[in-house]
Amino acid sequence: MQDEGRFDVIVVGAGPIGAATARHLSERGASVLVVGPDEPSGFADHDGVWAGYYDQGRLAHVLEVPLMTSMLAMRSIRRFPDLQERTGVEFAIPRQSLTVMPDDSEGGGLADWFNRALLAGNAADLNVAVEQFSAEELRREYPDLGFAPGHVGIVQRDAFIVNPRGLVQAELAAAVAQGAVLVRDVVDSVERSPQGVRVASRGGETWRAGKVVVATGAATNVGGLLSRPLDMRTYGATVVLVEVPDPSEFDIPAMMYMKASGEEVTFGGIVMSPLQYPDGRWYLKCSGRSLLDNPLDSAEAIARWVRTGGRQEDIRESLDLLAELLPGKTLGPAHTRPCMVCETPTALPYIDWADEHTIVAVEGERGAMAADEIGRLAAGLVIDGVWTDGIPHAAFQARWAETEVSPPLHSVATA
Ligand SMILES: Cc1cc2nc3c(=O)[nH]c(=O)nc-3n(C[C@H](O)[C@H](O)[C@H](O)COP(=O)(O)OP(=O)(O)OC[C@H]3O[C@@H](n4cnc5c(N)ncnc54)[C@H](O)[C@@H]3O)c2cc1C
């Protein structure tokens, strides 16, 4: 085992939040090591860690609930132009963001993400222009789209689709340009002492630092890197990719769509306008109701979920929805991909001390659009030692579970 040296801060996890944290730390003059594996080439025989960001498109808008999520997204989005210009990585494309839901004008709504009054109120609080449509106005505004009867909408016209792979590439490029060191490996252990931390990787390297930031996404509780588990739940989500032969025939907004008949919800999730994927083909992406159906509570369960490639039944559900939504359009073959999300009981990110040397930064469901700001706040907490932002720290304080921490991920490889 080599002892590779000492840094001010080691960031574990090179996803959207870890990469953003590393770039903001290095921007503030810290010597930073960021350790995390690159995206695996496939999932059929997968073992070990996975991520929530292995995709081409994530919504980035203020049509969110709670208001705090919209605010974190807005702060991040404002920095996109600068990050793109500095790194030459174009990761954000302007696109309308439309949320469609059953008419909730009587009050209520089936879920907060689809409560039009809350969405409109949050946008108004942030002074971001949105437009609301009655069922009739929705039909007139989007004549080529077939929404379920009685469904209404709200649109933010100046929203973005963020390529999360591109976002990570840009954040890491900016961090490295500012002196951060990037190592592609999995961290197996973090040892604490009064002087700081000693971090050991699967590849056999070790490093020392004063502080460590754990930004390992939905896998955070199963990595064995925290001395106690967070109160959060991890799920295996499914992405359905439906090939489109000619993307110019599908000039549609990025959508959140809750389709319901009375109390019965038949689809609730994302329908993303066509994007080009690494295989060169164009796909519409759907991610529906099964988002939180597959709880995963161990490293082994995560690896097993990833190997399934996602829930096959979601293909039928997505194709049924698209047949109605895109009448007369020809769709190509569909396939699934596995993804991971996590949720906290506060519905907000955790950005907090886990112990005197460790900070945790986790956001499981909106962590692409908000990543840059979460990384900035986490970096501020590390460098300043205290919370200095105008948003009270109480909003992001971690909650801790009562149970024992799961065994480390490397136990998967040996299981
Ligand atoms: C279907 C779906 C749709 C979504 N839609 C949106 C959306 O529209 N907008 C939005 O903002 N968000 C969306 N999200 C959520 C968003 O993708 C996540 O919140 C985001 O990826 C979280 O970033 P992260 O860096 O915390 O975690 P991740 O993306 O999971 O990255 C964590 C990284 O840590 C690494 N890691 C884990 N363990 C270790 C270890 N022991 N050592 C080293 N590295 C480790 C992993 O390999 C990974 O690279 C969606 C998620 C899914 C699944």
The ligand as an ORCA input file, in Angstrom:
! r2SCAN-3c Opt
* xyz 0 1
  C     -34.781      8.504    -13.135
  C     -34.180      9.698    -12.460
  C     -34.568     10.963    -12.852
  C     -34.021     12.079    -12.219
  N     -34.383     13.321    -12.650
  C     -33.813     14.413    -12.117
  C     -34.081     15.695    -12.655
  O     -34.866     15.852    -13.584
  N     -33.418     16.760    -12.124
  C     -32.527     16.614    -11.094
  O     -31.959     17.608    -10.653
  N     -32.252     15.408    -10.560
  C     -32.863     14.306    -11.056
  N     -32.549     13.069    -10.568
  C     -31.694     12.958     -9.378
  C     -30.225     13.197     -9.657
  O     -29.769     12.423    -10.743
  C     -29.446     12.872     -8.389
  O     -30.000     13.637     -7.331
  C     -27.964     13.179     -8.533
  O     -27.384     12.293     -9.460
  C     -27.279     13.061     -7.176
  O     -25.910     13.365     -7.330
  P     -24.852     12.769     -6.299
  O     -23.541     13.273     -6.707
  O     -25.314     13.026     -4.915
  O     -25.016     11.198     -6.467
  P     -24.688     10.229     -7.689
  O     -25.121     10.791     -8.967
  O     -25.241      8.900     -7.322
  O     -23.100     10.151     -7.688
  C     -22.463      9.583     -6.561
  C     -21.089      9.145     -6.983
  O     -20.439      8.613     -5.844
  C     -19.744      7.467     -6.258
  N     -19.487      6.604     -5.096
  C     -20.377      5.882     -4.391
  N     -19.746      5.207     -3.422
  C     -18.423      5.508     -3.525
  C     -17.253      5.114     -2.808
  N     -17.282      4.265     -1.775
  N     -16.045      5.618     -3.198
  C     -15.963      6.492     -4.245
  N     -17.045      6.880     -4.946
  C     -18.247      6.400     -4.600
  C     -20.597      6.828     -7.322
  O     -19.825      5.980     -8.148
  C     -21.101      8.061     -8.050
  O     -20.250      8.418     -9.098
  C     -33.081     11.924    -11.172
  C     -32.693     10.639    -10.777
  C     -33.232      9.534    -11.426
  C     -32.782      8.172    -10.998
*
